[in-house]
Structures are given as structure tokens and as C-alpha cells.
Amino acid sequence: MHPNHRPPRTGRKRRTRLRQWIARRRRIALAHMLRGACYGIGTGAIGLAFIWLERLM
């Protein structure tokens, strides 16, 4: 065993930190998904508007 390696931590503190890390990442992932959905809806709406305008002309 390498002298600089410490044994893994155990206990509630480690589990709590892991849960907090996952919760932060989940919020970030949901925020990115919402942003992507909004961009997709906006792009689709602009595309439909241009198709509608082309048909009118």
C-alpha cells in the first residue's frame, strides 16, 4: 500500500456528501434539459413562422 493513500472514508458524512453531490448534478442536468427544450421550441416556432410567410408570398 502506498503511504500517501488514505483508507476510504465511511459513515454518514460520506453518504450525505454523496447525496448532496448527486442532488446538485440533478438540478444542473434538469436546468440544461429545460434550456434545450426552450431552444427547441423557439427554433421550431421560428421555422414554422418562416414556412408560413413563404406560403403567403
N, C-alpha and C positions, 0 to 999 in steps of 0.2 A: 504494500500500500504506500502510495506517495505521501510524504509527510505534510504537504500543503493541502491535501484533500481532507475536508472535514466530513464526518458522517452526516447523512441526510437528517434534516430536522423532522421531527414528528410532533404530533399533538394537535390541539385545536387551533393554535395560532397559524400553523401552516395551512390547514383546511380553510380557515377564514380568509386568509390572504388569497388562496386559490379561488375561492368563490367570488371575492371582490374583483380579481383579475378577469374572470370569465364574465361577470356582470358588466364590467367596463367594455370589454370587447363586444359583447352582445349589443350594447347600446350603440357603439360605433358602427357595427355591421348593419343594424336597423336604420341608422341615420343615412348610411350610404345607399341602402336599398330604397329608402324613401326619396332621396335625391335623384337616384336613377329613374325611378318611376315618374317623378315630376318632369325630368328632362324628356323622357319618352313621350309623355302625354303632350307636352309642349311641342315637341318635334312633330308628332302626329297631327296636332291641330293646325300647325303652320302648313304642313304638307297638304292637308285636306283643303285649307283655305286657298292655296295656290292652284290646286286642281279645280276647285270651284270657280276661281277667277278665270282660268284658262278656258273653261267651258262657256263662260259668259261672253268672252271676246270672240 
